[in-house]
């Protein structure tokens, strides 16, 4: 099993990289001996899960096929898509469906609103749990895992310039859990506001639904309405899940 864990660690390093990595960089980030990293990369390259370019190693095309298999077969996206479409039509904003992957969140479905965001949020991109919509997931993960994520993330500075300590984040997550939603203003991207809610089936966290737009499209006076819409939509998705 240890060899499988090491291979997944290397694959995770390649997934997180924004540019090709040298062998030594892969080994360092995966906390492996260079020779061990080389053997694992050779197998991943042979299977198409990694590719070797002139400047280093990158994730391979087989990872796209694996991601596609998840998008086709997961139970959440098909039932959520009509809800996302209705939410986009009702609010004019952009709703996105997220699932948790370890200490990150990944968007698996999105419907553009009337005024699409200026920046792109690619499906499958890994994003932090401690910012924006991630808080609607992090607040509901087991307490020990939540504490570990908080310790790893804090202290940090949001895009707005606000400095956050571990105590600040812990208190905020407690409020998110009590209120049933997360409100974020300029946390990951400047001048973007989001409202997010967990998708809960009983005590099981299936994902999170988030709606986002420029701050000018989501003024404070409209927050109560949007919060109600997002929470209702998240509950509708959970109710439709088998």
URGIQUI-V337589 format. One line per field, one symbol per residue. phi: phi as a letter, one per 40 degrees, with the letter a starting at -180 (. if undefined). burial: 1 if it has 24 or more other C-alpha atoms within 12 Angstrom, else 0. A space follows every 10 residues. Layout:
phi=???
burial=???
This chain:
phi=.ccccccccc cccccccbad bcdccccccc fbcdcccccc cdcccdcgca bbbdcicbcc ccccccccdc ccbcccdccc dccccccccc bgbbcbbbbc bgcbbbcbaa bcccbdccbc bccgccbccc bfcdcccccb cddccccccc cccccabcdc gccbcccccc cccccdcccg abbbbgcbbd fbbbbbacbb bgcccciabb bbaddccbcd ccddccdccc cccccccccc cc
burial=0000011111 1111110001 1110111011 0100001101 1011100011 1100001111 0010000000 0000011111 1011111100 1111111111 0011111111 1110001000 1001011111 1111111111 1000011011 0010010100 0001000011 0111011001 1111111110 1111111111 0000111111 1111101100 0010011011 1111111100 10
